[in-house]
Amino acid sequence: MRFSLLTLGLIAFAAVVKADCSHSSAPPDDGEIALYRGRDCTLNYLNVGAMNSCQNWPDFGACSAITRRGVTCDIYKSDGCSSDYIATIDSAGYRNFCGTFPDTVQSVRCRAA
């Protein structure tokens, strides 16, 4: 029994480590964009619905993001989608955008690609 639990634990760990932006669960569950704390769409994430509008929220540290197909989003370090631009995530895929530490994202604006 111990062997079975250890094996299941290792399989679950490997699944988490191998998760990436090409995985079918990477695109947003809701909204237009999923922001991820880790590189390559790993760790905790935040789904944002911001089509043709600017959405603000408290700080979220992010390193990568992926959009729904046909959607392009701009992400910002400040409220209001007006200054402190970080990156554009286009509908062709995902993007890693942080350096050593996650960038603090406070607002997102999305549009049709």
N, C-alpha and C positions, 0 to 999 in steps of 0.2 A: 504494500500500500504506500509506503514512504517513497518508493521508487516512482510510482505513478504520479504522486503529487509533485515530486521534484521535476519529473519530465514535463508535466503540464505547466509548471511554473516557468521552466526554461523556454517552452514553446510560446507562452504568452509574452515573455520578455523579448524574444526574437521578433515577434510580430510588432511590438512597439518600436523596436530599434529599426526595423525595416520599413516602417510606414514612411511614405513620401508623397510628394505632390502628384505623382502619377497614379497613386492608389485611388480606387473608385470612391472611397469615403472622404477624400481630400476636399472636393468642392463643397461650398456652403450647404448646410442643411436647410437654412432659411436665408433669405436675402440675396444680395448680389456678390458679396465677397466674404471670405473667411480669412481672418488674420490669425497667424500662429506665433506662439512665443518662440518656438525653435526654428532652426533652419529646415528647409525642405518639407514644410508642412508637418512638423512634429510638435509634441507637447500640447499644452492647453491652447484653445482657440476661441475666437469670438466671431460670430456671424453678424454681419451688418447689412441691413436693408437700406440702401441709400440711392436708389435709382432716381436720377434727375433732381436730387436734393442733397443737402449737406446734413450729415448726422454727426452729432457731438456726443461724447460720453466721458466719464472719468478716464484718467490715464490707463492705457493698455500697452504693456511692453511687447513688441512684436519683432520678429526677424524675417518672416516670410508670409506670403499671402497668395491666394488663388481666387479667381473670379469664376462666375458661371460663364458658359460659352456665350459669346455675343455681347459681353459686358466689359467695359474698361473703367477702372476706378483710380482716382488720385487719392493719396493718403497724406495727411498733414500732422505735424507735431503740435499744432495749436487749434483752438476752437474756431469754428466759422469757415473752415476750408479756404482761408485767404492768405495765410503766410506760413512760413516754416514747412515748405513742401518737402516731402521725403521721397516719394517715388510714384510712378504710374504702373499699375498692374493691368496688363492688357488681356484681351480674351484669348490670346494664343497660348496661354498657359499660366505659369506662376513666376514669382520672382523672390529671390532672397535679397534683402536690402539692408540688413544691419551690419555693423562692424563687430567689434569684440562683444558688445553688450546689446541687448534689444533696444530698438528705438521706441520712444514713448509716442504712441499714436493717440491723438485726441479727436480727429475728425476725418470723415471720408465722404467723397462725392463720386457717384457713378453715372455712367451714361451708356447708351447703346454703342457698340463698337462700329 
